[in-house]
Amino acid sequence: MAEPDLPALTGEQKRWAFGAAALFLLAVGFLGFALNTGVMMVFAVGWLALMIFGFVGAIRIAKGDFAHPLFKAQVMLHVVAVGLLVAVVIRAFK
C-alpha cells in the first residue's frame, strides 16, 4: 500500500511537536513516579488525561498543523502545569 504524499514539516512545526512530545514523556514519567510512590496520583493521572484529550483535540481542529495557535496554546498550558508542579515540589522541600 502506497503512503499518502504528505508535505514536509516546517522547522516551527517540528519544534512545537518536539515540545509537545517532551512534555508528554515528562507526564508519563511523573505518572510512573506517582504510581510507584503513591504521591500526587490524582494529579498525574489527570494531567496525562488532559494532555491526551487536549493534544488530540487541538491537532484535530488545527487540521494537523503543529504550528497552529491552538496547538501552541495547548503546549504552553502544559508548560504552566510543569511550572506549578515544580513550585509544589519546591514548597514541599522547604
PyMOL commands that set and color helices and strands:
alter all, ss='L'
color gray80, all
select helices_A, chain A and resi 11-37+41-61+69-92
alter helices_A, ss='H'
color red, helices_A
deselect
rebuild
show_as cartoon
